[in-house]
Amino acid sequence: MNIFIYSLMPEPTITQKQHIPQVDYIRAIASLAVAVFHLGGKKIPIAGSVTGYGWAGVEMFFFLSGFIICWSIPENYDLSVARKFITKRLIRIEPPYIASMAIALIVNIYWFDHYKFSWTDILLHLAYLNNFFGHTYLSSVYWTLGIEFQFYLFIAITFPFIIKKWGAWAVVALCIPTAFLGDHFGLLPGVLTFFTLGILYYLYRKGIKKLPEVLILGVIVTALAIYEQTLAHALGSLFALLLLILPLKSNSVVSFFSKISFSLYLTHEIIGLKVETFIYLYCSLPYGMMSKGIAFAGAFIFSIAFAYLFYRFIEAPCFRLSKKIKYPSKA
């Protein structure tokens, strides 16, 4: 009888970890940078020399995932709860991802009809497999989601070993051959260095690794990232690292853009580019840089407004649902 009653009782759970304000800055800046870049911000006079590097927001996100995913995992994590970890991540990202896919299909079919899709493409989207088979994505940003999911699987399996004494060295060792394997665009090995920088900072911040060891490994990984990609790509991750180190305080504006960062990332190209094209072509604007600037500004503002609605009605409920799944405590 006691066993039966005990089985009906909820499992003791790990308490939620403290929020890190610097993470909001990374999410906000990275998502806005990518959105500005895709919406043509690189063509803006003077500012274009900076916004032209907005694609580096992707490397900022990769670094952040390496840090924050490890940070969110309980210290007593083992492979027995790997399925729960993946389930939490799927509930968090899959419904918004699928919703954005539906919007992309509707917009492309009934508005501009530029994208010719196949059902194979759509089915591969659902499991983030387009990267493996070279099939077209509905939005160019989706390839990074495929890599993120590959990282979730990677960390779900390797995290218990990463936190061991030799774990950091093993991850860095994995980065070495991938830097010399040539083109593997769309797969985790091609960008593992950026995630690894985030993992290293996590190990340092948790006190698992001392600063000298982390610096040595960090220099090695950064050199590999530069060799494998470019200096500019590596600087994207290093800039995210700098933001994590700085004593930044919570800010309401930054917090807003952090909250909608995933929604903005998912939808800005699907919606924003169409709005930009509509303004430029159908609003009788005179040809020139001023017209392009007006079209860009209109598309950018509309993208933010749409992302907020997307966040409130689609992403936020999924986020709350994922929070309800708790890791069991072994205390």
C-alpha positions in Angstrom: 0.0 0.0 0.0 2.8 2.4 0.9 4.5 1.6 -2.4 1.3 2.4 -4.3 0.9 5.8 -2.5 4.5 6.7 -3.1 4.2 5.9 -6.8 1.4 8.5 -7.1 3.5 11.2 -5.5 5.3 13.7 -7.8 9.0 13.3 -8.1 11.2 15.8 -6.3 12.6 18.2 -8.8 15.6 20.4 -9.4 14.9 24.1 -8.7 15.2 26.6 -11.6 18.6 28.2 -12.0 19.2 31.9 -11.7 18.6 34.0 -14.8 21.7 35.5 -16.4 21.0 39.0 -17.7 23.9 38.8 -20.2 22.2 36.0 -22.1 19.4 38.5 -22.9 21.9 40.8 -24.6 23.3 38.0 -26.7 19.9 36.8 -27.8 18.7 40.3 -28.6 21.8 41.4 -30.5 22.2 38.2 -32.4 18.6 38.0 -33.6 18.4 41.7 -34.6 21.7 41.4 -36.4 20.6 38.4 -38.5 17.2 40.1 -39.2 18.9 43.4 -40.3 21.3 41.5 -42.5 18.6 39.4 -44.3 16.3 42.4 -44.7 19.0 44.3 -46.6 20.6 46.3 -43.8 24.0 45.7 -45.4 22.9 48.2 -48.2 22.2 51.0 -45.7 24.7 53.9 -46.3 27.5 54.1 -43.6 25.7 51.6 -41.3 26.0 48.9 -44.0 29.7 48.4 -43.2 28.6 47.1 -39.8 25.2 45.5 -40.5 26.9 43.6 -43.4 28.3 41.4 -40.8 24.9 40.6 -39.3 25.3 37.0 -40.3 27.7 36.6 -37.4 24.7 36.5 -35.2 24.5 32.9 -36.1 27.9 32.2 -34.5 26.7 34.1 -31.4 23.7 31.8 -31.2 26.0 28.7 -31.5 28.3 29.9 -28.8 25.3 30.7 -26.6 23.8 27.3 -27.1 27.1 25.7 -26.0 26.9 27.7 -22.8 23.2 27.9 -21.9 22.2 24.4 -22.8 24.9 23.0 -20.5 23.9 25.6 -17.9 20.2 24.5 -17.9 21.1 20.8 -17.4 21.0 19.6 -13.7 24.3 18.7 -12.2 23.2 15.2 -11.5 22.3 14.6 -15.1 22.9 11.1 -16.5 21.8 9.2 -19.6 18.7 8.0 -17.9 17.1 11.4 -18.3 18.4 12.1 -21.8 15.0 11.4 -23.3 13.4 14.0 -20.9 16.1 16.5 -22.0 15.3 16.0 -25.7 11.6 16.1 -25.0 11.9 19.5 -23.3 13.9 20.9 -26.2 11.4 19.6 -28.8 8.4 21.0 -27.0 10.3 24.3 -26.8 11.3 24.7 -30.4 9.3 22.2 -32.6 5.8 23.8 -32.5 7.0 27.3 -33.3 9.2 25.9 -36.0 6.3 24.0 -37.6 4.1 27.0 -37.2 6.6 29.2 -39.1 6.8 26.5 -41.8 3.1 26.7 -42.2 3.3 30.5 -42.5 6.1 30.1 -45.1 4.0 27.8 -47.2 1.0 30.0 -47.1 3.0 33.2 -47.9 4.9 31.6 -50.8 1.9 29.8 -52.3 -0.7 32.5 -52.0 1.3 35.7 -52.2 4.5 35.5 -54.3 4.6 31.9 -55.2 8.4 31.9 -55.6 9.1 28.6 -53.8 8.3 25.3 -55.4 8.3 22.7 -52.7 8.0 18.9 -52.6 6.4 16.8 -49.9 9.9 15.2 -49.4 11.2 18.6 -48.5 8.5 19.2 -46.0 8.8 15.8 -44.3 12.6 16.2 -44.0 12.0 19.6 -42.3 10.1 17.9 -39.5 13.2 15.9 -38.4 15.7 18.6 -39.4 17.2 16.3 -42.0 17.4 18.7 -45.0 21.0 19.4 -44.0 21.9 15.7 -44.5 20.2 15.3 -47.9 20.8 18.7 -49.5 17.1 19.5 -49.9 15.9 23.1 -50.0 14.6 24.8 -46.8 11.5 26.9 -46.8 13.6 29.6 -45.1 17.3 30.0 -45.3 17.6 30.3 -41.5 16.3 26.8 -40.9 19.7 25.2 -41.6 20.9 26.5 -38.2 18.0 24.8 -36.4 19.1 21.5 -37.9 22.5 22.1 -36.5 21.1 23.1 -33.1 19.1 19.9 -32.9 22.2 17.9 -33.8 23.9 19.7 -30.9 21.1 18.7 -28.5 21.5 15.1 -29.4 25.3 15.4 -29.0 25.1 17.1 -25.6 22.4 14.7 -24.4 24.8 11.8 -24.8 28.1 13.4 -24.0 27.3 15.8 -21.1 28.0 13.3 -18.3 31.5 12.9 -19.8 32.1 16.6 -20.6 32.0 17.5 -17.0 34.7 14.9 -16.1 38.3 15.9 -15.7 39.3 14.9 -19.2 35.9 15.9 -20.8 36.9 19.4 -22.1 40.0 18.0 -23.7 38.0 15.3 -25.4 35.6 17.8 -26.9 38.5 20.0 -28.1 40.1 16.9 -29.6 36.8 16.3 -31.6 37.2 19.7 -33.1 40.6 19.1 -34.5 39.8 16.6 -37.3 36.6 18.4 -38.2 38.7 21.5 -39.1 40.5 19.5 -41.8 37.6 17.5 -43.2 36.6 20.2 -45.8 33.1 21.3 -46.6 30.4 20.0 -44.2 28.0 22.9 -44.4 24.9 22.3 -42.4 26.3 19.6 -40.1 27.5 20.0 -36.5 31.1 19.1 -37.1 31.5 22.1 -39.3 30.7 24.5 -36.5 31.5 22.5 -33.4 34.2 24.9 -32.5 31.7 27.7 -31.8 29.6 25.5 -29.5 32.8 24.3 -27.8 33.7 27.8 -26.8 30.4 28.1 -25.0 31.0 24.7 -23.3 34.4 25.8 -22.1 33.0 29.0 -20.6 30.3 26.9 -18.9 33.0 24.6 -17.4 34.9 27.7 -16.1 31.8 29.5 -14.7 30.7 26.3 -12.9 34.2 25.9 -11.4 34.7 22.6 -13.1 37.8 24.0 -14.9 40.4 26.5 -13.9 41.0 29.7 -15.9 44.5 28.7 -17.2 43.3 25.4 -18.6 40.2 27.1 -20.2 42.3 29.8 -21.8 44.7 27.2 -23.3 41.8 25.2 -24.7 40.0 28.3 -25.8 43.0 29.5 -27.8 43.2 26.1 -29.5 39.5 26.1 -30.4 39.5 29.7 -31.6 42.5 29.0 -33.9 40.6 26.0 -35.3 37.5 28.1 -35.8 39.5 30.7 -37.7 41.1 28.0 -39.9 37.9 26.2 -40.5 35.7 29.3 -41.1 37.1 32.9 -41.0 38.3 35.4 -38.4 35.0 37.2 -38.7 33.0 34.0 -37.9 35.2 33.4 -34.8 34.8 37.1 -33.7 31.0 36.5 -33.6 31.4 33.9 -30.9 34.1 35.8 -29.1 31.8 38.9 -29.0 29.1 36.7 -27.4 31.7 35.6 -24.8 32.6 39.2 -24.1 28.9 40.0 -23.5 28.7 37.1 -21.0 31.8 38.4 -19.1 30.7 42.0 -18.9 28.7 43.1 -15.8 25.6 43.9 -17.8 22.3 44.6 -15.9 18.8 43.7 -16.9 17.1 46.1 -19.3 13.5 46.2 -20.3 14.2 46.8 -24.0 16.9 44.1 -24.2 14.6 41.8 -22.3 11.8 42.4 -24.9 14.0 41.6 -27.8 15.5 38.6 -26.0 12.0 37.2 -25.5 11.0 37.5 -29.1 14.5 36.5 -30.4 13.6 33.0 -31.5 10.3 34.2 -33.0 12.0 37.0 -34.9 14.7 34.6 -36.1 12.1 32.2 -37.4 9.8 34.6 -39.1 11.8 37.7 -40.2 12.8 36.3 -43.6 9.4 34.7 -44.3 7.4 37.8 -43.5 9.9 40.7 -43.6 11.3 40.1 -47.1 7.8 39.9 -48.5 6.8 43.1 -46.9 10.0 44.8 -48.0 9.3 43.7 -51.6 5.7 44.8 -51.4 6.6 48.3 -50.1 9.4 48.8 -52.7 7.4 47.5 -55.7 3.8 48.5 -55.0 3.9 51.7 -53.1 5.0 53.9 -56.0 8.3 54.9 -54.3 10.9 56.6 -56.6 13.9 54.4 -57.4 16.9 55.1 -55.2 18.6 54.5 -51.9 15.9 56.5 -50.0 13.2 54.1 -51.3 15.3 51.1 -50.3 15.7 52.6 -46.8 12.0 53.2 -46.4 11.2 49.6 -47.6 13.8 48.2 -45.2 12.5 50.3 -42.2 8.9 49.2 -42.9 9.9 45.6 -43.2 12.0 45.7 -40.1 9.3 47.2 -37.9 6.6 44.9 -39.3 8.9 41.9 -38.7 9.3 42.9 -35.0 5.6 43.4 -34.6 4.8 40.0 -36.2 7.5 38.3 -34.1 5.9 39.7 -30.9 2.5 38.2 -31.9 4.1 35.0 -32.9 5.9 34.8 -29.5 2.8 35.6 -27.5 0.4 33.2 -29.1 2.7 30.4 -30.3 6.2 30.4 -28.7 5.4 31.5 -25.2 2.8 28.7 -24.5 5.4 26.1 -25.8 8.0 27.7 -23.5 5.7 27.4 -20.5 4.8 23.8 -21.4 8.5 22.8 -21.6 9.1 24.3 -18.1 6.5 22.0 -16.7 8.7 19.0 -17.5 11.0 18.7 -14.5 14.2 16.7 -14.1 14.0 14.2 -11.2 16.1 15.0 -8.1 18.4 12.3 -6.8 18.8 14.0 -3.4 
